[in-house]
Amino acid sequence: MTREPPRPTQSELEILAVLWEVGPAPVRDVQGALEVRRPTGYTTVLKLLQIMTEKGLVRRDVRERAHVYAPKLPREKTEQQIVGDLLDRAFGGSSSRLVMRALSSRRASPEELDRIRELLNEIEEGKE
């Protein structure tokens, strides 16, 4: 049985977001992308990436002098794990409570609402 990686921390999610956006990258590139949002030291990013490698959240390619890091899972799979965990812990497994709380706490754009309607229609038709 394959064990899923642990849920990423907030800092690890920020790094994963960079890697999902730009693709596999060395520490310097990840640190540069994070620096745009808030001051982030190179050694901090390096240490986090080392921890993330040990946890199984990223993989490290050591063929180049500057090691290149890439997420182990696609964004969708990680989001699915996080939402599943939140659904169980905070909403007692109730998808409807989660969705209602999400939609009442932050305004969805018209495009997002259209996509939600499409998804609901697909689910009702048995496509998903």
N, CA, C and O atoms as CSV, one atom per row, in Angstrom:
chain,resi,resn,atom,element,x,y,z
A,1,MET,N,N,0.841,-1.186,0.000
A,1,MET,CA,C,0.000,0.000,0.000
A,1,MET,C,C,0.887,1.251,0.000
A,1,MET,O,O,1.810,1.363,0.807
A,2,THR,N,N,0.605,2.178,-0.900
A,2,THR,CA,C,1.382,3.405,-1.005
A,2,THR,C,C,0.868,4.414,0.011
A,2,THR,O,O,-0.330,4.691,0.079
A,3,ARG,N,N,1.780,4.954,0.790
A,3,ARG,CA,C,1.436,5.944,1.805
A,3,ARG,C,C,1.435,7.324,1.174
A,3,ARG,O,O,2.368,7.701,0.465
A,4,GLU,N,N,0.361,8.080,1.446
A,4,GLU,CA,C,0.285,9.443,0.923
A,4,GLU,C,C,1.195,10.350,1.736
A,4,GLU,O,O,1.369,10.136,2.936
A,5,PRO,N,N,1.785,11.370,1.090
A,5,PRO,CA,C,2.609,12.319,1.838
A,5,PRO,C,C,1.770,13.047,2.882
A,5,PRO,O,O,0.556,13.163,2.718
A,6,PRO,N,N,2.390,13.540,3.949
A,6,PRO,CA,C,1.642,14.284,4.966
A,6,PRO,C,C,1.126,15.596,4.395
A,6,PRO,O,O,1.602,16.067,3.362
A,7,ARG,N,N,0.159,16.175,5.070
A,7,ARG,CA,C,-0.385,17.458,4.643
A,7,ARG,C,C,0.692,18.528,4.802
A,7,ARG,O,O,1.357,18.592,5.835
A,8,PRO,N,N,0.864,19.364,3.785
A,8,PRO,CA,C,1.880,20.427,3.881
A,8,PRO,C,C,1.465,21.531,4.843
A,8,PRO,O,O,0.280,21.826,5.004
A,9,THR,N,N,2.467,22.137,5.482
A,9,THR,CA,C,2.240,23.308,6.324
A,9,THR,C,C,1.977,24.514,5.412
A,9,THR,O,O,2.087,24.407,4.191
A,10,GLN,N,N,1.632,25.652,6.005
A,10,GLN,CA,C,1.389,26.862,5.213
A,10,GLN,C,C,2.644,27.265,4.428
A,10,GLN,O,O,2.552,27.604,3.248
A,11,SER,N,N,3.803,27.232,5.071
A,11,SER,CA,C,5.054,27.590,4.378
A,11,SER,C,C,5.354,26.605,3.252
A,11,SER,O,O,5.809,27.002,2.179
A,12,GLU,N,N,5.102,25.338,3.495
A,12,GLU,CA,C,5.332,24.325,2.463
A,12,GLU,C,C,4.366,24.508,1.298
A,12,GLU,O,O,4.737,24.300,0.143
A,13,LEU,N,N,3.129,24.896,1.600
A,13,LEU,CA,C,2.163,25.168,0.526
A,13,LEU,C,C,2.600,26.334,-0.342
A,13,LEU,O,O,2.400,26.315,-1.557
A,14,GLU,N,N,3.196,27.353,0.273
A,14,GLU,CA,C,3.692,28.491,-0.501
A,14,GLU,C,C,4.785,28.042,-1.469
A,14,GLU,O,O,4.823,28.485,-2.617
A,15,ILE,N,N,5.661,27.174,-1.012
A,15,ILE,CA,C,6.721,26.648,-1.880
A,15,ILE,C,C,6.123,25.776,-2.977
A,15,ILE,O,O,6.513,25.885,-4.139
A,16,LEU,N,N,5.181,24.913,-2.615
A,16,LEU,CA,C,4.536,24.069,-3.619
A,16,LEU,C,C,3.836,24.922,-4.672
A,16,LEU,O,O,3.875,24.592,-5.858
A,17,ALA,N,N,3.195,26.015,-4.254
A,17,ALA,CA,C,2.512,26.894,-5.204
A,17,ALA,C,C,3.501,27.446,-6.235
A,17,ALA,O,O,3.183,27.537,-7.421
A,18,VAL,N,N,4.692,27.812,-5.779
A,18,VAL,CA,C,5.723,28.293,-6.705
A,18,VAL,C,C,6.108,27.182,-7.684
A,18,VAL,O,O,6.186,27.412,-8.890
A,19,LEU,N,N,6.347,25.988,-7.163
A,19,LEU,CA,C,6.769,24.876,-8.019
A,19,LEU,C,C,5.671,24.468,-8.997
A,19,LEU,O,O,5.966,24.103,-10.135
A,20,TRP,N,N,4.412,24.525,-8.571
A,20,TRP,CA,C,3.316,24.214,-9.497
A,20,TRP,C,C,3.223,25.270,-10.590
A,20,TRP,O,O,2.877,24.961,-11.731
A,21,GLU,N,N,3.528,26.503,-10.245
A,21,GLU,CA,C,3.424,27.601,-11.207
A,21,GLU,C,C,4.581,27.607,-12.197
A,21,GLU,O,O,4.368,27.728,-13.403
A,22,VAL,N,N,5.812,27.477,-11.690
A,22,VAL,CA,C,6.982,27.622,-12.567
A,22,VAL,C,C,7.567,26.291,-13.027
A,22,VAL,O,O,8.363,26.257,-13.966
A,23,GLY,N,N,7.185,25.206,-12.380
A,23,GLY,CA,C,7.757,23.900,-12.714
A,23,GLY,C,C,8.996,23.641,-11.873
A,23,GLY,O,O,9.327,24.436,-10.993
A,24,PRO,N,N,9.681,22.538,-12.136
A,24,PRO,CA,C,10.874,22.195,-11.359
A,24,PRO,C,C,11.866,23.356,-11.342
A,24,PRO,O,O,12.119,23.993,-12.364
A,25,ALA,N,N,12.426,23.618,-10.147
A,25,ALA,CA,C,13.287,24.792,-10.007
A,25,ALA,C,C,14.324,24.585,-8.912
A,25,ALA,O,O,14.093,23.839,-7.960
A,26,PRO,N,N,15.485,25.259,-9.054
A,26,PRO,CA,C,16.472,25.238,-7.976
A,26,PRO,C,C,16.036,26.150,-6.824
A,26,PRO,O,O,15.125,26.964,-6.976
A,27,VAL,N,N,16.685,26.007,-5.699
A,27,VAL,CA,C,16.340,26.774,-4.494
A,27,VAL,C,C,16.332,28.271,-4.778
A,27,VAL,O,O,15.415,28.975,-4.355
A,28,ARG,N,N,17.328,28.758,-5.478
A,28,ARG,CA,C,17.446,30.200,-5.750
A,28,ARG,C,C,16.200,30.730,-6.460
A,28,ARG,O,O,15.726,31.816,-6.128
A,29,ASP,N,N,15.666,29.991,-7.423
A,29,ASP,CA,C,14.473,30.433,-8.150
A,29,ASP,C,C,13.236,30.418,-7.251
A,29,ASP,O,O,12.405,31.324,-7.313
A,30,VAL,N,N,13.121,29.391,-6.423
A,30,VAL,CA,C,11.991,29.310,-5.495
A,30,VAL,C,C,12.056,30.479,-4.519
A,30,VAL,O,O,11.055,31.150,-4.266
A,31,GLN,N,N,13.242,30.712,-3.978
A,31,GLN,CA,C,13.428,31.812,-3.027
A,31,GLN,C,C,13.109,33.147,-3.682
A,31,GLN,O,O,12.481,34.000,-3.055
A,32,GLY,N,N,13.520,33.347,-4.913
A,32,GLY,CA,C,13.241,34.592,-5.631
A,32,GLY,C,C,11.753,34.812,-5.824
A,32,GLY,O,O,11.270,35.935,-5.679
A,33,ALA,N,N,11.021,33.758,-6.149
A,33,ALA,CA,C,9.573,33.879,-6.344
A,33,ALA,C,C,8.872,34.180,-5.020
A,33,ALA,O,O,7.915,34.953,-4.987
A,34,LEU,N,N,9.336,33.583,-3.947
A,34,LEU,CA,C,8.745,33.841,-2.626
A,34,LEU,C,C,9.076,35.245,-2.140
A,34,LEU,O,O,8.262,35.882,-1.472
A,35,GLU,N,N,10.254,35.720,-2.469
A,35,GLU,CA,C,10.736,37.037,-2.034
A,35,GLU,C,C,9.818,38.149,-2.533
A,35,GLU,O,O,9.707,39.189,-1.883
A,36,VAL,N,N,9.169,37.955,-3.655
A,36,VAL,CA,C,8.248,38.945,-4.205
A,36,VAL,C,C,7.081,39.166,-3.244
A,36,VAL,O,O,6.574,40.281,-3.128
A,37,ARG,N,N,6.658,38.109,-2.558
A,37,ARG,CA,C,5.516,38.185,-1.638
A,37,ARG,C,C,5.910,38.715,-0.268
A,37,ARG,O,O,5.195,39.523,0.325
A,38,ARG,N,N,7.062,38.252,0.233
A,38,ARG,CA,C,7.544,38.676,1.556
A,38,ARG,C,C,9.008,38.271,1.680
A,38,ARG,O,O,9.447,37.341,1.002
A,39,PRO,N,N,9.767,38.947,2.528
A,39,PRO,CA,C,11.178,38.601,2.680
A,39,PRO,C,C,11.348,37.132,3.093
A,39,PRO,O,O,10.748,36.668,4.063
A,40,THR,N,N,12.171,36.430,2.340
A,40,THR,CA,C,12.402,35.007,2.590
A,40,THR,C,C,13.870,34.711,2.329
A,40,THR,O,O,14.376,34.981,1.240
A,41,GLY,N,N,14.544,34.166,3.310
A,41,GLY,CA,C,15.963,33.867,3.165
A,41,GLY,C,C,16.231,32.594,2.388
A,41,GLY,O,O,15.445,31.646,2.416
A,42,TYR,N,N,17.353,32.594,1.699
A,42,TYR,CA,C,17.758,31.428,0.901
A,42,TYR,C,C,17.869,30.181,1.780
A,42,TYR,O,O,17.353,29.121,1.425
A,43,THR,N,N,18.537,30.309,2.916
A,43,THR,CA,C,18.746,29.122,3.758
A,43,THR,C,C,17.434,28.603,4.342
A,43,THR,O,O,17.288,27.404,4.580
A,44,THR,N,N,16.487,29.498,4.570
A,44,THR,CA,C,15.168,29.073,5.051
A,44,THR,C,C,14.472,28.219,3.995
A,44,THR,O,O,13.924,27.161,4.304
A,45,VAL,N,N,14.496,28.685,2.749
A,45,VAL,CA,C,13.865,27.942,1.653
A,45,VAL,C,C,14.585,26.612,1.445
A,45,VAL,O,O,13.942,25.582,1.245
A,46,LEU,N,N,15.906,26.634,1.491
A,46,LEU,CA,C,16.674,25.399,1.342
A,46,LEU,C,C,16.291,24.386,2.423
A,46,LEU,O,O,16.038,23.218,2.126
A,47,LYS,N,N,16.250,24.833,3.662
A,47,LYS,CA,C,15.905,23.928,4.772
A,47,LYS,C,C,14.496,23.370,4.607
A,47,LYS,O,O,14.268,22.177,4.809
A,48,LEU,N,N,13.545,24.241,4.236
A,48,LEU,CA,C,12.182,23.780,4.017
A,48,LEU,C,C,12.112,22.749,2.890
A,48,LEU,O,O,11.407,21.747,3.010
A,49,LEU,N,N,12.835,22.988,1.806
A,49,LEU,CA,C,12.844,22.028,0.699
A,49,LEU,C,C,13.483,20.705,1.121
A,49,LEU,O,O,13.042,19.643,0.682
A,50,GLN,N,N,14.503,20.754,1.956
A,50,GLN,CA,C,15.105,19.519,2.465
A,50,GLN,C,C,14.103,18.741,3.315
A,50,GLN,O,O,13.987,17.522,3.190
A,51,ILE,N,N,13.385,19.450,4.176
A,51,ILE,CA,C,12.360,18.815,5.012
A,51,ILE,C,C,11.254,18.248,4.130
A,51,ILE,O,O,10.781,17.134,4.353
A,52,MET,N,N,10.848,19.017,3.135
A,52,MET,CA,C,9.784,18.571,2.230
A,52,MET,C,C,10.206,17.332,1.446
A,52,MET,O,O,9.374,16.477,1.142
A,53,THR,N,N,11.491,17.232,1.118
A,53,THR,CA,C,11.997,16.049,0.430
A,53,THR,C,C,11.891,14.837,1.356
A,53,THR,O,O,11.444,13.769,0.938
A,54,GLU,N,N,12.301,15.005,2.602
A,54,GLU,CA,C,12.217,13.915,3.585
A,54,GLU,C,C,10.772,13.485,3.815
A,54,GLU,O,O,10.496,12.299,3.995
A,55,LYS,N,N,9.855,14.443,3.808
A,55,LYS,CA,C,8.439,14.148,4.040
A,55,LYS,C,C,7.766,13.538,2.814
A,55,LYS,O,O,6.669,12.989,2.916
A,56,GLY,N,N,8.410,13.631,1.671
A,56,GLY,CA,C,7.820,13.097,0.450
A,56,GLY,C,C,6.916,14.066,-0.287
A,56,GLY,O,O,6.108,13.648,-1.116
A,57,LEU,N,N,7.040,15.365,0.002
A,57,LEU,CA,C,6.222,16.362,-0.684
A,57,LEU,C,C,6.843,16.811,-2.008
A,57,LEU,O,O,6.133,17.177,-2.946
A,58,VAL,N,N,8.175,16.780,-2.071
A,58,VAL,CA,C,8.886,17.144,-3.304
A,58,VAL,C,C,9.944,16.083,-3.591
A,58,VAL,O,O,10.322,15.292,-2.727
A,59,ARG,N,N,10.399,16.102,-4.832
A,59,ARG,CA,C,11.537,15.247,-5.185
A,59,ARG,C,C,12.683,16.148,-5.623
A,59,ARG,O,O,12.474,17.235,-6.162
A,60,ARG,N,N,13.887,15.674,-5.380
A,60,ARG,CA,C,15.077,16.472,-5.666
A,60,ARG,C,C,15.869,15.786,-6.770
A,60,ARG,O,O,16.156,14.592,-6.685
A,61,ASP,N,N,16.220,16.538,-7.799
A,61,ASP,CA,C,17.067,16.048,-8.887
A,61,ASP,C,C,18.476,16.561,-8.618
A,61,ASP,O,O,18.715,17.769,-8.624
A,62,VAL,N,N,19.395,15.652,-8.384
A,62,VAL,CA,C,20.761,16.022,-8.001
A,62,VAL,C,C,21.750,15.954,-9.170
A,62,VAL,O,O,22.960,16.030,-8.960
A,63,ARG,N,N,21.249,15.814,-10.382
A,63,ARG,CA,C,22.149,15.685,-11.536
A,63,ARG,C,C,22.893,16.978,-11.858
A,63,ARG,O,O,23.993,16.945,-12.409
A,64,GLU,N,N,22.296,18.109,-11.515
A,64,GLU,CA,C,22.951,19.401,-11.751
A,64,GLU,C,C,23.626,19.866,-10.466
A,64,GLU,O,O,23.333,19.362,-9.382
A,65,ARG,N,N,24.532,20.830,-10.598
A,65,ARG,CA,C,25.194,21.378,-9.415
A,65,ARG,C,C,24.174,21.986,-8.460
A,65,ARG,O,O,24.220,21.740,-7.254
A,66,ALA,N,N,23.256,22.778,-9.000
A,66,ALA,CA,C,22.156,23.324,-8.196
A,66,ALA,C,C,21.016,22.307,-8.255
A,66,ALA,O,O,20.429,22.090,-9.314
A,67,HIS,N,N,20.711,21.695,-7.131
A,67,HIS,CA,C,19.646,20.700,-7.091
A,67,HIS,C,C,18.327,21.326,-7.515
A,67,HIS,O,O,18.023,22.469,-7.172
A,68,VAL,N,N,17.558,20.563,-8.262
A,68,VAL,CA,C,16.272,21.041,-8.764
A,68,VAL,C,C,15.165,20.288,-8.037
A,68,VAL,O,O,15.204,19.064,-7.915
A,69,TYR,N,N,14.179,21.041,-7.557
A,69,TYR,CA,C,13.076,20.468,-6.789
A,69,TYR,C,C,11.786,20.527,-7.605
A,69,TYR,O,O,11.542,21.476,-8.351
A,70,ALA,N,N,10.970,19.487,-7.441
A,70,ALA,CA,C,9.674,19.419,-8.119
A,70,ALA,C,C,8.656,18.802,-7.169
A,70,ALA,O,O,9.007,17.943,-6.360
A,71,PRO,N,N,7.407,19.229,-7.257
A,71,PRO,CA,C,6.384,18.633,-6.393
A,71,PRO,C,C,6.192,17.157,-6.740
A,71,PRO,O,O,6.270,16.776,-7.908
A,72,LYS,N,N,5.946,16.340,-5.739
A,72,LYS,CA,C,5.688,14.924,-5.989
A,72,LYS,C,C,4.285,14.698,-6.506
A,72,LYS,O,O,4.053,13.794,-7.309
A,73,LEU,N,N,3.344,15.514,-6.051
A,73,LEU,CA,C,1.946,15.358,-6.459
A,73,LEU,C,C,1.477,16.590,-7.201
A,73,LEU,O,O,1.969,17.688,-6.940
A,74,PRO,N,N,0.535,16.436,-8.121
A,74,PRO,CA,C,-0.043,17.608,-8.778
A,74,PRO,C,C,-0.870,18.426,-7.790
A,74,PRO,O,O,-1.315,17.911,-6.765
A,75,ARG,N,N,-1.067,19.683,-8.102
A,75,ARG,CA,C,-1.823,20.601,-7.254
A,75,ARG,C,C,-3.187,20.016,-6.890
A,75,ARG,O,O,-3.591,20.065,-5.728
A,76,GLU,N,N,-3.891,19.468,-7.863
A,76,GLU,CA,C,-5.244,18.958,-7.635
A,76,GLU,C,C,-5.261,17.863,-6.568
A,76,GLU,O,O,-6.156,17.838,-5.724
A,77,LYS,N,N,-4.291,16.967,-6.600
A,77,LYS,CA,C,-4.236,15.872,-5.627
A,77,LYS,C,C,-3.970,16.417,-4.221
A,77,LYS,O,O,-4.588,15.966,-3.257
A,78,THR,N,N,-3.070,17.367,-4.101
A,78,THR,CA,C,-2.765,17.966,-2.803
A,78,THR,C,C,-3.980,18.715,-2.271
A,78,THR,O,O,-4.321,18.591,-1.095
A,79,GLU,N,N,-4.632,19.489,-3.129
A,79,GLU,CA,C,-5.836,20.196,-2.708
A,79,GLU,C,C,-6.909,19.211,-2.250
A,79,GLU,O,O,-7.596,19.446,-1.255
A,80,GLN,N,N,-7.045,18.113,-2.980
A,80,GLN,CA,C,-8.029,17.090,-2.625
A,80,GLN,C,C,-7.738,16.504,-1.243
A,80,GLN,O,O,-8.660,16.290,-0.457
A,81,GLN,N,N,-6.482,16.246,-0.947
A,81,GLN,CA,C,-6.098,15.726,0.371
A,81,GLN,C,C,-6.434,16.732,1.473
A,81,GLN,O,O,-6.981,16.364,2.512
A,82,ILE,N,N,-6.105,17.995,1.241
A,82,ILE,CA,C,-6.333,19.035,2.246
A,82,ILE,C,C,-7.835,19.208,2.488
A,82,ILE,O,O,-8.279,19.285,3.634
A,83,VAL,N,N,-8.608,19.268,1.413
A,83,VAL,CA,C,-10.055,19.440,1.547
A,83,VAL,C,C,-10.673,18.221,2.238
A,83,VAL,O,O,-11.560,18.368,3.080
A,84,GLY,N,N,-10.212,17.036,1.888
A,84,GLY,CA,C,-10.725,15.827,2.537
A,84,GLY,C,C,-10.464,15.840,4.028
A,84,GLY,O,O,-11.325,15.463,4.823
A,85,ASP,N,N,-9.275,16.273,4.404
A,85,ASP,CA,C,-8.920,16.367,5.816
A,85,ASP,C,C,-9.790,17.407,6.521
A,85,ASP,O,O,-10.305,17.151,7.609
A,86,LEU,N,N,-9.954,18.579,5.903
A,86,LEU,CA,C,-10.791,19.637,6.461
A,86,LEU,C,C,-12.247,19.178,6.565
A,86,LEU,O,O,-12.918,19.431,7.566
A,87,LEU,N,N,-12.714,18.515,5.543
A,87,LEU,CA,C,-14.082,18.006,5.525
A,87,LEU,C,C,-14.341,17.082,6.709
A,87,LEU,O,O,-15.370,17.186,7.376
A,88,ASP,N,N,-13.398,16.178,6.964
A,88,ASP,CA,C,-13.548,15.237,8.083
A,88,ASP,C,C,-13.424,15.932,9.435
A,88,ASP,O,O,-14.239,15.708,10.330
A,89,ARG,N,N,-12.392,16.783,9.582
A,89,ARG,CA,C,-12.100,17.384,10.887
A,89,ARG,C,C,-13.081,18.476,11.289
A,89,ARG,O,O,-13.504,18.534,12.444
A,90,ALA,N,N,-13.446,19.337,10.353
A,90,ALA,CA,C,-14.243,20.508,10.719
A,90,ALA,C,C,-15.727,20.398,10.367
A,90,ALA,O,O,-16.558,21.078,10.969
A,91,PHE,N,N,-16.058,19.556,9.409
A,91,PHE,CA,C,-17.442,19.518,8.928
A,91,PHE,C,C,-18.092,18.152,9.082
A,91,PHE,O,O,-19.148,17.897,8.503
A,92,GLY,N,N,-17.475,17.278,9.853
A,92,GLY,CA,C,-18.059,15.974,10.111
A,92,GLY,C,C,-18.352,15.172,8.857
A,92,GLY,O,O,-19.260,14.341,8.847
A,93,GLY,N,N,-17.590,15.415,7.798
A,93,GLY,CA,C,-17.774,14.687,6.546
A,93,GLY,C,C,-18.878,15.250,5.661
A,93,GLY,O,O,-19.178,14.669,4.618
A,94,SER,N,N,-19.483,16.354,6.046
A,94,SER,CA,C,-20.592,16.929,5.287
A,94,SER,C,C,-20.091,17.860,4.184
A,94,SER,O,O,-19.637,18.970,4.460
A,95,SER,N,N,-20.174,17.407,2.953
A,95,SER,CA,C,-19.761,18.232,1.809
A,95,SER,C,C,-20.626,19.470,1.681
A,95,SER,O,O,-20.128,20.550,1.362
A,96,SER,N,N,-21.918,19.319,1.927
A,96,SER,CA,C,-22.813,20.467,1.765
A,96,SER,C,C,-22.480,21.570,2.769
A,96,SER,O,O,-22.499,22.748,2.414
A,97,ARG,N,N,-22.174,21.206,4.021
A,97,ARG,CA,C,-21.807,22.225,5.011
A,97,ARG,C,C,-20.522,22.932,4.600
A,97,ARG,O,O,-20.411,24.151,4.739
A,98,LEU,N,N,-19.559,22.181,4.100
A,98,LEU,CA,C,-18.295,22.776,3.649
A,98,LEU,C,C,-18.550,23.765,2.514
A,98,LEU,O,O,-18.055,24.892,2.555
A,99,VAL,N,N,-19.306,23.360,1.514
A,99,VAL,CA,C,-19.564,24.222,0.357
A,99,VAL,C,C,-20.367,25.452,0.766
A,99,VAL,O,O,-20.050,26.568,0.353
A,100,MET,N,N,-21.405,25.250,1.575
A,100,MET,CA,C,-22.209,26.392,2.013
A,100,MET,C,C,-21.372,27.382,2.817
A,100,MET,O,O,-21.506,28.592,2.636
A,101,ARG,N,N,-20.509,26.883,3.705
A,101,ARG,CA,C,-19.654,27.765,4.494
A,101,ARG,C,C,-18.666,28.497,3.587
A,101,ARG,O,O,-18.434,29.693,3.760
A,102,ALA,N,N,-18.091,27.791,2.633
A,102,ALA,CA,C,-17.128,28.421,1.724
A,102,ALA,C,C,-17.796,29.526,0.912
A,102,ALA,O,O,-17.240,30.615,0.772
A,103,LEU,N,N,-18.981,29.254,0.379
A,103,LEU,CA,C,-19.654,30.240,-0.458
A,103,LEU,C,C,-20.211,31.409,0.347
A,103,LEU,O,O,-20.361,32.507,-0.187
A,104,SER,N,N,-20.518,31.189,1.622
A,104,SER,CA,C,-21.036,32.297,2.433
A,104,SER,C,C,-19.921,33.137,3.056
A,104,SER,O,O,-20.168,34.257,3.503
A,105,SER,N,N,-18.708,32.612,3.090
A,105,SER,CA,C,-17.621,33.357,3.721
A,105,SER,C,C,-16.839,34.230,2.745
A,105,SER,O,O,-16.209,35.205,3.153
A,106,ARG,N,N,-16.875,33.887,1.460
A,106,ARG,CA,C,-16.164,34.668,0.447
A,106,ARG,C,C,-16.965,34.689,-0.842
A,106,ARG,O,O,-17.441,33.653,-1.305
A,107,ARG,N,N,-17.110,35.860,-1.410
A,107,ARG,CA,C,-17.898,36.002,-2.637
A,107,ARG,C,C,-17.199,35.299,-3.802
A,107,ARG,O,O,-16.016,35.520,-4.062
A,108,ALA,N,N,-17.952,34.454,-4.491
A,108,ALA,CA,C,-17.433,33.768,-5.672
A,108,ALA,C,C,-17.661,34.645,-6.902
A,108,ALA,O,O,-18.665,35.352,-6.995
A,109,SER,N,N,-16.729,34.593,-7.833
A,109,SER,CA,C,-16.871,35.364,-9.071
A,109,SER,C,C,-17.944,34.700,-9.945
A,109,SER,O,O,-18.278,33.533,-9.742
A,110,PRO,N,N,-18.474,35.439,-10.903
A,110,PRO,CA,C,-19.450,34.832,-11.818
A,110,PRO,C,C,-18.880,33.604,-12.541
A,110,PRO,O,O,-19.594,32.629,-12.776
A,111,GLU,N,N,-17.596,33.660,-12.888
A,111,GLU,CA,C,-16.958,32.521,-13.558
A,111,GLU,C,C,-16.901,31.306,-12.633
A,111,GLU,O,O,-17.155,30.176,-13.052
A,112,GLU,N,N,-16.562,31.559,-11.370
A,112,GLU,CA,C,-16.513,30.461,-10.401
A,112,GLU,C,C,-17.901,29.858,-10.191
A,112,GLU,O,O,-18.046,28.638,-10.113
A,113,LEU,N,N,-18.915,30.711,-10.100
A,113,LEU,CA,C,-20.280,30.214,-9.931
A,113,LEU,C,C,-20.717,29.383,-11.142
A,113,LEU,O,O,-21.382,28.359,-10.986
A,114,ASP,N,N,-20.345,29.823,-12.340
A,114,ASP,CA,C,-20.657,29.034,-13.541
A,114,ASP,C,C,-19.986,27.665,-13.480
A,114,ASP,O,O,-20.601,26.650,-13.808
A,115,ARG,N,N,-18.732,27.644,-13.063
A,115,ARG,CA,C,-18.002,26.366,-12.974
A,115,ARG,C,C,-18.625,25.467,-11.902
A,115,ARG,O,O,-18.703,24.253,-12.087
A,116,ILE,N,N,-19.065,26.048,-10.793
A,116,ILE,CA,C,-19.720,25.273,-9.738
A,116,ILE,C,C,-21.016,24.665,-10.268
A,116,ILE,O,O,-21.312,23.500,-10.005
A,117,ARG,N,N,-21.789,25.457,-11.019
A,117,ARG,CA,C,-23.040,24.943,-11.619
A,117,ARG,C,C,-22.747,23.797,-12.579
A,117,ARG,O,O,-23.449,22.786,-12.579
A,118,GLU,N,N,-21.706,23.957,-13.399
A,118,GLU,CA,C,-21.311,22.902,-14.338
A,118,GLU,C,C,-20.940,21.623,-13.582
A,118,GLU,O,O,-21.353,20.525,-13.956
A,119,LEU,N,N,-20.173,21.779,-12.536
A,119,LEU,CA,C,-19.752,20.620,-11.741
A,119,LEU,C,C,-20.960,19.934,-11.110
A,119,LEU,O,O,-21.049,18.706,-11.118
A,120,LEU,N,N,-21.884,20.712,-10.566
A,120,LEU,CA,C,-23.099,20.128,-9.973
A,120,LEU,C,C,-23.907,19.378,-11.029
A,120,LEU,O,O,-24.415,18.288,-10.765
A,121,ASN,N,N,-24.027,19.957,-12.219
A,121,ASN,CA,C,-24.746,19.277,-13.302
A,121,ASN,C,C,-24.063,17.970,-13.680
A,121,ASN,O,O,-24.729,16.956,-13.888
A,122,GLU,N,N,-22.733,17.991,-13.769
A,122,GLU,CA,C,-21.981,16.771,-14.096
A,122,GLU,C,C,-22.183,15.700,-13.033
A,122,GLU,O,O,-22.342,14.523,-13.353
A,123,ILE,N,N,-22.177,16.109,-11.771
A,123,ILE,CA,C,-22.367,15.155,-10.675
A,123,ILE,C,C,-23.770,14.559,-10.749
A,123,ILE,O,O,-23.942,13.350,-10.595
A,124,GLU,N,N,-24.774,15.409,-10.985
A,124,GLU,CA,C,-26.144,14.919,-11.084
A,124,GLU,C,C,-26.332,13.967,-12.247
A,124,GLU,O,O,-27.128,13.031,-12.172
A,125,GLU,N,N,-25.596,14.207,-13.327
A,125,GLU,CA,C,-25.697,13.343,-14.505
A,125,GLU,C,C,-24.822,12.100,-14.378
A,125,GLU,O,O,-24.839,11.233,-15.252
A,126,GLY,N,N,-24.058,12.013,-13.289
A,126,GLY,CA,C,-23.215,10.848,-13.053
A,126,GLY,C,C,-21.906,10.832,-13.806
A,126,GLY,O,O,-21.310,9.770,-13.985
A,127,LYS,N,N,-21.440,12.001,-14.256
A,127,LYS,CA,C,-20.191,12.082,-15.003
A,127,LYS,C,C,-18.973,12.132,-14.114
A,127,LYS,O,O,-17.879,11.775,-14.551
A,128,GLU,N,N,-19.134,12.575,-12.854
A,128,GLU,CA,C,-17.971,12.679,-11.957
A,128,GLU,C,C,-18.162,11.806,-10.769
A,128,GLU,O,O,-17.296,11.754,-9.896
